[in-house]
Amino acid sequence: MNICFYTAFEISPIQGGTERITYTIAKNLKDIYGWKCYSVFSAKSRTGKVSDIFDGSVLIANPSRDKNQLKSILLQWEINVFINQGAFYLSKMLAEILQSVGSKYVFCHHFEPGWEVNFLSFLSSITKWRENKSLNNFVKIWLYPYYKFRNRRILPKQYEQTYQVADKVVLLSRRFIPQFVKYGSIKDNQNFIVIHNSLSFESFYNVTKLNEKEKMVLIVSRMDETQKRISYALKIWREVEKSGDFPDWSLHIVGTGNDLDKYIHYVNYKHLKHVFFEGSHPSESFYKRASLFMMTSQSEGWGLTLTEAQQNGCVPLAFDTYASLHEIITDGYNGYIIPKDDLKGYVERLKEIMRDDSLRKQLALTAINSSHRFEQNRIIKQWYNLLQNVFDKR
């Protein structure tokens, strides 16, 4: 079978969660089932490291405008099933093209339903203008209230339209089904299927080596304040340093993004001595060294870094800000869920685990064991069954 994935960015194993999970799905479909996988994307990878696993790939900056090019590529590759990784605005156009070439359409949603309205924030508009002081970006700042209103009006319609035209809509959590239905004013829920994100890595941390873990707290994230709220993590860590009780612990931050300079400035301004910005690197080696993992996101679709941490015995902590979190972390068993935006509670829980070696090791052990339910071979079997059933349905 021939499968084509559409992503906003070129596929890279060290790009964001959507690109990483696309890489994992495609690699396993090829390795296990011998299927051919192709990639269409609208922007080059920001990491510089791209995947070479695809049988073909092409950059189409504006698929809505370059419909003929897209159609020609799909015919050339003889695509059986097209997987749209989250671009609602393309659904109507894609459905028309795919019907004309005889391909099936699967839509995958990688965020909490409705979260996309937050992509257009005033802060992000300012950041884009600073990066590229074009007239278009300047106008978007002045017209921000209009664009925000338009997005809030259009997005629910795009949800409903996507649900109607797709052969299947994949969500990351069963808890997202009622949210999607409500947001898009959808009449039924028969077209949904739930497939969790699989683990990113094939191996698990050796439980006999838990004593070798460093006194290291880890963050792996895109440096984007709107969603990831790394400023919260830095405020929490500041309280840890101020206590003076943990001079041999350090915080390491892996990732890059538009707000990185702001975080570096905060660390310098507050004279934080044990915070290290590592830049963009493959993250597995950091997970293997670290004892604890911090997430402070306002929302996530899944939280791939949480399961990456768990499979490496790196105990995760996260705010209770999105529904699917509870399918990953069982509070007090394989990590901790902190009440939403309770920074003081987060500080106290973090300090508690840092102090208690026995508790930390027990949580790490159960985190490793519980992460096996998301093994790649289990999740890819679900993808195989979905795609085969969609293709067979005439």
N, C-alpha and C positions, 0 to 999 in steps of 0.2 A: 504494500500500500504506500501511496505517496502523500505525505503530510506537509502542509505549509503553515508556518507560524508568522503572525504579524506582531511586531513589538515596536515601541516608540524608538528604542535605541538598539544598536547593533548588539548581538548576543555576546556576552562576555561572562566567564565564570566568576569574575570579581566585580561585576556591575551590581545594580540594585536587585532586590528580591525577585521581581518579575523576570528579569533577564536570567538570573541564576537558576530559577526553577525551570524556565524554558530550556536552558542548556541541559539540565538533568533529565527532563522528560525526553527530549530529542535523542540524547546519547543512549538512554536505555531502550527506546523504541528501535533504534538502529542495532544496538549490540545484542539485545535479547530476541527481537522478532525479525530483524533484517529489513525493516521498513526504511524507505528513503525519506529524509527530512530536509526541508528547505526553509529559508528565512527571508522575509521581507521586512525592512526596517526603514525608519524615516530620518534617523540621525546617526552619525558615527559614534562609536563607543567613546565615553569620556575617560575610560581607564587606559586606553592604548593597547590593552590586551584583549584580543578577540578570539572567538571560537573557530576552530577549523573542522568541526564535526559535521557540518552541513554539506549535503550533496550539491547545493547551489544557494547563493544568497545575492540579494540585490537591494540597493538603496533607492527608495522612491520617496522623495522628500514630502510630496503632497499627493497621496493616493487619490484623494477626491478630484484633483485636477488631472492627474495622469492615469485616468481609468483605462485607457487603451493599452498603455504600457503594462499595467497590472494584469489585464486580461490576457495579453500576449504571453506574459511570463507563466501564468497559470496553465495555459494551453501547452506551452513548451514543456513544462515540468509534469504535465498530466496529473494534476493535483486531484486527489480523491476527497480529502477533508481539509478545510481551511480553518485554522484556529486563530481567532482574534483575541490577543491578550489585553483586553480592557478598553479598547478605543470605541466608546459608544457612538461617537459622531460619524463613524465610518459604516455602521451596521446597515443602513438602508442601501447605500451604494454597493457594499460588498455582497449583500443578498442578491441584488439584481445581477451583478457580474457572475457570481457563483452559480446562480440558476442557469445562466446562459451557457456556461461551460460544463455544466453537469457535476459540480462539486458540492459537497455538503458543508454546512456552516456551524461551527461550535464557537460560542462566545464564553470567555473566562473572565470573571470579575475578581480582581486582586485586592480590593479595598472593602472597607465597611460600607454598606450601601448608603449613598448620599454624601460620602466624604469628599467627592470630587469638587464640590462647590468651594472647598477650602483651598484648592489649588490656585485660585485667583484671589490672592490676598493683596492688600495695599503694600505690605512689606515686600512681597515678591515682585510687585510691579516696580517699586523703587529699585530693587536689586537688579532687575533686568535692564532698567534704564542706565544704571551706573556701569553695567558691563558693556552695554551697547547704546550709546546716546543717539539713537536714531529718532527721527520724527515720529515714527510709528509707536515706539515705546514711550515717547514723551506724551503723545496724545492719549495713550492708554492710562497714564497716571491721571490726567485731567478728566477722563471719561470713566474712571474706575467705578463710581456708583452705578452707571448705566450697564457696564459689563457684568458687574456683580448681580444686578437685578436680572439681566438677560440669562445668565448662567443658571440662576435659581429657577427660572421659568422653563428653560429649555431642557435641563437635565432629566427631570421626571418623565418628560415625553420621550426622551431618548432611551430611558430604561424600558418603558412600555413597548416602544417600537422594536428594540433589540430582542426583547422576549418573544415578540410575535414572529419575527423573521428567522431567528436562529433555530436550528434543529435541536440543539441543547444549550442550556446556560449552566455553566459550571460555577459553583460557589465554594468557598473554602471552609464553610461551617454551616451546619444545619440551623444554627442560631441566626444566620443571615437571611434565611428564606422569608420569614415574616417581615423583616425590615425591607427587603427588596420589593416584596409584594405591595407593602404599604406605600413606599416611596414612589413606585411607578404606577400605582392604582391598577394593579393587575388583577384579573378576575379569577385566576386559578394558579396552582403551583405545580402542575404536572410536567412542566418542561424543564424543571431544575434537576440537577444532580450535584451531590456534594462529594468533592474529592479534596482531601487535605493536601497541603504541600508536603513533599517527602523531605527526608534529611538531605543535606547538601553533600555530606561526606560518606564514603563507603565504609570506613572503619570507625570503631568505637574506642574510647579511652580505656586503657588497661586499668582495671580497678585495683590491681595490686600496686599501682604507682601513685595512688592518691596522696600518699605522704610526700611525694615529690612536687606537689603543686606549690607555686610561688604565692606569696602574699600580695596578690595582684588582682585588682578589680578591672574589668574590661568593658568597653563600649565598642561595638562595631555598628556603624551607622553612616548614613548620608548626613552631611552637615547642613541640615535644613530645619530651621527653628519652627516653621509653621506646623510641621507634622512631628518631627522627632524631639523637639524641645530639649536639646542638649544643655541649654542654660539651666534647666531644672536639675540635671545631673551635676553640673558644676556647683550649683548652690548647695546641693546635698553634700557633695564632697568637701566643700569649704567647711561645713559644720564638723565633718569627720576630722579634718586637719586641725581645726580650732580646738577640738577636745584635747589634743596632745597625747591621746592614748594609743595612737597607731603610727608611730614614726617609721616603722619598717614596712608599711603598706603603701602601694602606689596605684594610681588610676592611669590606664593606658587607653587612648582613644584612636581607633582605626577607622579611617574613612576621610573623605574630602567632600567639598560642596560649597555653596555660595556663602554660607555663614561661618566658615572656618575662621576667618580673620577676627570676627567678633568674639569668638570663643577664646582664641589665643590672647586677645586684648584683655578679656575678663580675667583670665588666669594670671597674666602679668600684673594687672591693676590690683588684684586681690592678693598678690604675692603667694600664690599657691605653689608649694615647692615639690609636690609629688604627683604632678599631672604631666603626662607625656603624650604629645600628638604624634602618631606613627605614620600618618599619611595613608595612601591607598596601597594596600598590600593583600596578598592572599591571607585569609584570616585564620586558617586552621591551626597554624603553629601558635598563635596567640591564645586561642581557646585551650589548647593543651597545657599552656603555662598557667593560665589564670585560674583563680579559685572562685571568683564571683563575677556575675554579669549584671549590668544595669541597663534597663530600658525605661525611658521616661516619655514615650510617645503619647501624643494626644489621641491617636487612632492608628490601627493597623488592620490589614486584611487578615493576616495570619501571625506574622512575627517570626519569620524564618530564622532570625538570629537567636531566638529563644531555644528552638530545637537544636540548632547548631551548638549552642552552649551546653544543653543537656547531654547530648551524645558525647561530649568531651568532659563531662564531670565538672562543668563550670556552673555553679548554682545561680539561676536567674532570679532577679527581682523585677517586677513591673507594676505600674499603676493599673488599676482596674478601670480602663478607659475604653475597652472594646470587647464585644461579645465572645469572639472566638478564643480569647486568651484562656478562658476556662476549659477549653478542650486541650490545652497544652500544659498549663500549670494547675496542679491541685495544691492549694495553699497549705504550706507546712509539710508537704510530702516530697515534692520534687522541685521546689522553688517557693517563692512568696509573692502573693498578690497584695499590693498596698492599696488602701482606699484611694479613690480618685483624688489626685492633686494634694494628698496629705504629705507634704514635704517633711514635716516633723516626724511623722510615723515612719516614713521611708528611712530617714536618718537613723532612728532608733533600731529599726529592724536590721539595717545594714551593719551597724555597730555590734549588734547582738551576735550576728553570724561571724563577724570578724574576730570576736573575742573567743568564741566557742569552737575549738578544733573538732571536737567529737560531733557536734551538731552539723557542722559544715561537711564533714566527711560522710555522714549518714545521708544528708540531702543530696550530695554528689552521687552517691551510689544509687539511690532511687531514681535520680534524674537520668543516669545512664540506662538503667533497666527499663524505665518507662518510655524512653525514646525509641526503643525497638519497634513500637507499633507504627512508627512513621518510616520504617526502612524503605529504601528505594524499590526493592523488588515487590513489596506489598502494594505500594502506591502505583507503580507502573502497570501492575496487573489491572487495576481499576481503569487506568487510562486506555489500556489495550481493549478492555471490554466495551468501554464507552465508544471509542472510535470505530470498532468493528461493528457494533450495533447500529451506530449512526450510518455507516456506509452501507450496511445490509438492508436498511429500511428504505424501501422504494415508494 
